[in-house]
Amino acid sequence: MKQKIGGYVVDMVSGDELGQHLHDSFTQHLIELYRGISYPAFTGLGAGTGNVSIPGPASGYAWSIRTISLQASAATPVSVYAGENTNNSPVGVGATQANGTANECVIQWADEAWVLADERVITVVTGTANILNWRISVKQVPAEMVGKL
């Protein structure tokens, strides 16, 4: 929108032009913010043992672990480890709760609390019971976008 001020012609931004510019800029910002983020979940069977190794992210990806849940054959404590070595501190602990005939455990982490990359495995160990099945929910990004986790 052009206006004449003191003999000069000044090109001013109209309200519609400003609104469109802000809308376009905000939309582009949101696209960049969420590009590459996905929320996959994986499930598996425990094979009748007291521990299970859950495959980590594929090469070129990173995960922020959100939830690991399982059903066990009896009441038991549950520990979660980053990697295969269970002789270090666990990254999460819990205990199963009876739910009808099932013994279930859900361990959750806050956003960015635990980031896993480079195809590392997650090891889940119970105290005395067998793991019947498990589920893991993650926030996944390409490795170069790990800052978005």
VEXVEXMI-49028 format. One record per residue: z, x, y of N, C-alpha, C in turn; residue in three letters; residue number from 1. Coordinates in pm, whole numbers. Layout:
REM VEXVEXMI-49028
<<Z X Y> <Z X Y> <Z X Y> "ALA" NUM>
...
REM end
This chain:
REM VEXVEXMI-49028
<<0 85 -116> <0 0 0> <0 91 123> "MET" 1>
<<-96 71 211> <-109 154 331> <-45 83 450> "LYS" 2>
<<27 163 530> <88 110 652> <57 206 765> "GLN" 3>
<<48 148 886> <23 230 1003> <156 247 1076> "LYS" 4>
<<198 375 1089> <324 406 1156> <295 509 1265> "ILE" 5>
<<316 468 1391> <298 560 1504> <160 622 1509> "GLY" 6>
<<58 548 1478> <-78 600 1483> <-121 672 1357> "GLY" 7>
<<-33 685 1262> <-66 749 1136> <-71 644 1024> "TYR" 8>
<<-162 667 931> <-170 579 816> <-92 645 702> "VAL" 9>
<<8 571 652> <95 623 546> <75 537 421> "VAL" 10>
<<54 603 309> <37 533 183> <175 518 119> "ASP" 11>
<<229 397 114> <362 367 60> <346 310 -81> "MET" 12>
<<447 329 -162> <448 273 -297> <497 129 -288> "VAL" 13>
<<421 39 -348> <464 -101 -349> <569 -122 -458> "SER" 14>
<<639 -233 -452> <739 -266 -553> <678 -275 -691> "GLY" 15>
<<557 -334 -701> <490 -345 -830> <452 -207 -885> "ASP" 16>
<<402 -120 -797> <364 15 -841> <488 93 -887> "GLU" 17>
<<598 81 -814> <721 150 -852> <773 96 -985> "LEU" 18>
<<772 -35 -1002> <817 -96 -1126> <735 -50 -1245> "GLY" 19>
<<603 -45 -1228> <515 -1 -1337> <540 145 -1371> "GLN" 20>
<<558 229 -1269> <584 370 -1292> <716 390 -1367> "HIS" 21>
<<821 319 -1325> <950 331 -1393> <942 282 -1538> "LEU" 22>
<<871 172 -1559> <854 119 -1695> <782 220 -1784> "HIS" 23>
<<672 275 -1734> <594 373 -1812> <676 498 -1842> "ASP" 24>
<<751 546 -1743> <832 667 -1762> <943 642 -1863> "SER" 25>
<<1010 527 -1854> <1118 495 -1947> <1064 478 -2089> "PHE" 26>
<<951 412 -2103> <890 394 -2235> <856 528 -2297> "THR" 27>
<<797 618 -2221> <763 751 -2271> <888 829 -2310> "GLN" 28>
<<994 814 -2231> <1120 882 -2263> <1175 832 -2397> "HIS" 29>
<<1172 702 -2420> <1222 647 -2547> <1138 692 -2666> "LEU" 30>
<<1007 698 -2647> <919 745 -2754> <955 889 -2792> "ILE" 31>
<<976 975 -2693> <1011 1115 -2719> <1150 1126 -2782> "GLU" 32>
<<1242 1040 -2738> <1378 1045 -2788> <1384 1013 -2938> "LEU" 33>
<<1307 915 -2983> <1314 871 -3122> <1201 923 -3211> "TYR" 34>
<<1114 1005 -3158> <1005 1058 -3238> <1061 1142 -3354> "ARG" 35>
<<1016 1113 -3473> <1054 1192 -3588> <1182 1151 -3657> "GLY" 36>
<<1258 1058 -3600> <1384 1017 -3662> <1359 907 -3764> "ILE" 37>
<<1417 923 -3883> <1411 817 -3984> <1547 808 -4052> "SER" 38>
<<1570 699 -4122> <1699 672 -4185> <1681 639 -4333> "TYR" 39>
<<1644 736 -4416> <1624 707 -4559> <1757 697 -4635> "PRO" 40>
<<1751 631 -4748> <1864 624 -4840> <1811 656 -4979> "ALA" 41>
<<1894 720 -5060> <1855 761 -5195> <1963 717 -5293> "PHE" 42>
<<1924 684 -5415> <2018 642 -5517> <1993 719 -5646> "THR" 43>
<<2094 722 -5732> <2077 789 -5860> <2187 751 -5956> "GLY" 44>
<<2174 796 -6080> <2273 769 -6184> <2357 894 -6206> "LEU" 45>
<<2480 874 -6247> <2573 985 -6266> <2562 1054 -6400> "GLY" 46>
<<2488 1001 -6494> <2465 1063 -6625> <2594 1083 -6704> "ALA" 47>
<<2697 1003 -6677> <2819 1007 -6756> <2903 1132 -6741> "GLY" 48>
<<2896 1199 -6628> <2977 1318 -6602> <3062 1296 -6478> "THR" 49>
<<3156 1386 -6455> <3245 1376 -6340> <3191 1444 -6216> "GLY" 50>
<<3070 1497 -6223> <3009 1553 -6101> <2859 1529 -6103> "ASN" 51>
<<2803 1531 -5985> <2659 1510 -5970> <2610 1595 -5854> "VAL" 52>
<<2491 1651 -5870> <2425 1725 -5762> <2316 1637 -5703> "SER" 53>
<<2328 1609 -5575> <2230 1525 -5506> <2135 1618 -5432> "ILE" 54>
<<2004 1608 -5456> <1910 1695 -5385> <1918 1673 -5234> "PRO" 55>
<<1915 1781 -5159> <1919 1774 -5013> <1782 1746 -4955> "GLY" 56>
<<1766 1770 -4825> <1640 1739 -4758> <1525 1827 -4808> "PRO" 57>
<<1406 1771 -4806> <1286 1846 -4843> <1265 1960 -4743> "ALA" 58>
<<1192 2060 -4784> <1162 2173 -4697> <1100 2123 -4567> "SER" 59>
<<1150 2172 -4456> <1098 2133 -4326> <1173 2016 -4262> "GLY" 60>
<<1279 1968 -4328> <1356 1856 -4274> <1504 1890 -4268> "TYR" 61>
<<1577 1818 -4185> <1722 1832 -4176> <1784 1692 -4181> "ALA" 62>
<<1904 1685 -4235> <1975 1557 -4247> <2109 1563 -4174> "TRP" 63>
<<2145 1453 -4115> <2282 1427 -4076> <2332 1326 -4180> "SER" 64>
<<2429 1367 -4261> <2477 1280 -4369> <2559 1168 -4306> "ILE" 65>
<<2530 1045 -4343> <2600 929 -4288> <2700 871 -4386> "ARG" 66>
<<2655 841 -4508> <2740 775 -4607> <2704 823 -4747> "THR" 67>
<<2805 849 -4827> <2788 869 -4970> <2881 769 -5039> "ILE" 68>
<<2824 692 -5130> <2905 596 -5204> <2877 613 -5353> "SER" 69>
<<2975 571 -5434> <2956 582 -5578> <3040 479 -5650> "LEU" 70>
<<3004 457 -5775> <3085 380 -5868> <3127 475 -5980> "GLN" 71>
<<3254 466 -6018> <3307 554 -6122> <3363 470 -6236> "ALA" 72>
<<3384 537 -6349> <3431 468 -6469> <3580 433 -6462> "SER" 73>
<<3655 494 -6372> <3799 468 -6358> <3843 509 -6217> "ALA" 74>
<<3965 475 -6183> <4020 517 -6053> <4029 669 -6050> "ALA" 75>
<<3985 729 -5939> <3980 875 -5932> <3966 923 -5789> "THR" 76>
<<4015 1043 -5757> <3982 1103 -5628> <3837 1152 -5630> "PRO" 77>
<<3776 1160 -5512> <3636 1202 -5500> <3628 1309 -5391> "VAL" 78>
<<3556 1418 -5419> <3533 1525 -5321> <3383 1550 -5308> "SER" 79>
<<3340 1580 -5186> <3199 1607 -5157> <3187 1748 -5100> "VAL" 80>
<<3095 1826 -5155> <3076 1965 -5114> <2932 1988 -5067> "TYR" 81>
<<2918 2073 -4965> <2786 2117 -4921> <2745 2233 -5012> "ALA" 82>
<<2642 2214 -5091> <2600 2317 -5184> <2660 2296 -5322> "GLY" 83>
<<2636 2391 -5411> <2681 2379 -5549> <2819 2439 -5573> "GLU" 84>
<<2868 2519 -5481> <2996 2587 -5498> <3110 2490 -5465> "ASN" 85>
<<3190 2456 -5567> <3304 2366 -5545> <3435 2444 -5528> "THR" 86>
<<3425 2576 -5512> <3543 2659 -5489> <3565 2685 -5341> "ASN" 87>
<<3511 2600 -5256> <3534 2611 -5113> <3586 2475 -5063> "ASN" 88>
<<3609 2463 -4935> <3661 2338 -4881> <3557 2228 -4887> "SER" 89>
<<3598 2108 -4926> <3502 1997 -4928> <3471 1950 -4786> "PRO" 90>
<<3357 1887 -4770> <3319 1830 -4640> <3361 1684 -4630> "VAL" 91>
<<3407 1627 -4740> <3456 1490 -4740> <3537 1462 -4864> "GLY" 92>
<<3640 1380 -4849> <3722 1339 -4964> <3749 1190 -4955> "VAL" 93>
<<3775 1131 -5069> <3807 989 -5075> <3866 957 -5209> "GLY" 94>
<<3883 830 -5236> <3934 785 -5365> <3870 651 -5396> "ALA" 95>
<<3849 626 -5523> <3789 498 -5560> <3891 386 -5541> "THR" 96>
<<3839 269 -5515> <3917 147 -5504> <3864 49 -5607> "GLN" 97>
<<3954 -22 -5673> <3911 -122 -5770> <3844 -238 -5697> "ALA" 98>
<<3728 -279 -5748> <3654 -393 -5695> <3609 -475 -5816> "ASN" 99>
<<3694 -566 -5859> <3664 -637 -5983> <3677 -541 -6099> "GLY" 100>
<<3570 -525 -6176> <3572 -431 -6287> <3519 -293 -6248> "THR" 101>
<<3473 -278 -6126> <3417 -150 -6080> <3521 -71 -6000> "ALA" 102>
<<3506 61 -6001> <3585 151 -5917> <3488 216 -5821> "ASN" 103>
<<3501 184 -5692> <3402 225 -5592> <3464 311 -5484> "GLU" 104>
<<3384 402 -5431> <3428 489 -5322> <3315 500 -5220> "CYS" 105>
<<3351 490 -5092> <3256 508 -4983> <3315 612 -4888> "VAL" 106>
<<3241 718 -4862> <3283 821 -4766> <3179 823 -4655> "ILE" 107>
<<3226 812 -4530> <3136 807 -4415> <3165 923 -4320> "GLN" 108>
<<3060 964 -4248> <3073 1069 -4147> <3019 1015 -4016> "TRP" 109>
<<3077 1063 -3906> <3029 1026 -3773> <2897 1097 -3746> "ALA" 110>
<<2824 1050 -3648> <2697 1111 -3609> <2718 1260 -3582> "ASP" 111>
<<2632 1343 -3633> <2631 1487 -3613> <2750 1559 -3676> "GLU" 112>
<<2831 1491 -3758> <2948 1555 -3816> <2910 1656 -3924> "ALA" 113>
<<2802 1629 -3995> <2762 1716 -4105> <2611 1721 -4112> "TRP" 114>
<<2552 1837 -4081> <2407 1854 -4083> <2370 1945 -4199> "VAL" 115>
<<2271 1903 -4276> <2228 1977 -4395> <2079 2004 -4384> "LEU" 116>
<<2039 2128 -4416> <1897 2165 -4409> <1863 2260 -4524> "ALA" 117>
<<1741 2305 -4526> <1696 2410 -4618> <1711 2375 -4765> "ASP" 118>
<<1684 2251 -4802> <1685 2208 -4941> <1818 2231 -5012> "GLU" 119>
<<1929 2239 -4939> <2061 2256 -5003> <2100 2128 -5074> "ARG" 120>
<<2174 2142 -5181> <2219 2025 -5256> <2357 1982 -5208> "VAL" 121>
<<2392 1861 -5243> <2524 1805 -5217> <2589 1783 -5353> "ILE" 122>
<<2709 1832 -5371> <2779 1815 -5498> <2894 1717 -5479> "THR" 123>
<<2897 1615 -5564> <3004 1516 -5562> <3083 1531 -5691> "VAL" 124>
<<3215 1543 -5679> <3302 1568 -5793> <3413 1464 -5795> "VAL" 125>
<<3441 1409 -5913> <3554 1319 -5930> <3665 1394 -6004> "THR" 126>
<<3786 1339 -5995> <3899 1404 -6061> <3896 1391 -6211> "GLY" 127>
<<3889 1268 -6262> <3896 1247 -6406> <3792 1150 -6459> "THR" 128>
<<3728 1075 -6373> <3636 970 -6416> <3491 1018 -6414> "ALA" 129>
<<3407 943 -6482> <3264 970 -6481> <3198 893 -6367> "ASN" 130>
<<3099 954 -6305> <3022 888 -6200> <2914 804 -6268> "ILE" 131>
<<2913 675 -6239> <2814 586 -6298> <2686 583 -6216> "LEU" 132>
<<2698 570 -6084> <2581 571 -5995> <2627 612 -5856> "ASN" 133>
<<2532 653 -5772> <2563 697 -5638> <2454 655 -5541> "TRP" 134>
<<2487 659 -5412> <2392 628 -5305> <2426 715 -5186> "ARG" 135>
<<2325 768 -5119> <2344 848 -4998> <2253 793 -4889> "ILE" 136>
<<2308 780 -4768> <2232 738 -4650> <2236 852 -4549> "SER" 137>
<<2119 884 -4492> <2110 998 -4401> <2027 962 -4277> "VAL" 138>
<<2044 1043 -4175> <1954 1041 -4059> <1869 1166 -4074> "LYS" 139>
<<1737 1152 -4078> <1647 1264 -4109> <1554 1292 -3992> "GLN" 140>
<<1533 1421 -3965> <1436 1464 -3865> <1363 1587 -3918> "VAL" 141>
<<1244 1616 -3864> <1182 1745 -3894> <1275 1857 -3847> "PRO" 142>
<<1278 1969 -3917> <1374 2077 -3889> <1369 2125 -3744> "ALA" 143>
<<1251 2124 -3683> <1243 2173 -3545> <1306 2074 -3446> "GLU" 144>
<<1341 1955 -3492> <1404 1854 -3405> <1550 1835 -3441> "MET" 145>
<<1614 1936 -3501> <1753 1923 -3547> <1847 1886 -3433> "VAL" 146>
<<1812 1917 -3312> <1893 1881 -3196> <1907 1731 -3177> "GLY" 147>
<<1818 1653 -3238> <1826 1508 -3227> <1926 1447 -3323> "LYS" 148>
<<1981 1528 -3413> <2079 1476 -3506> <2212 1464 -3438> "LEU" 149>
REM end
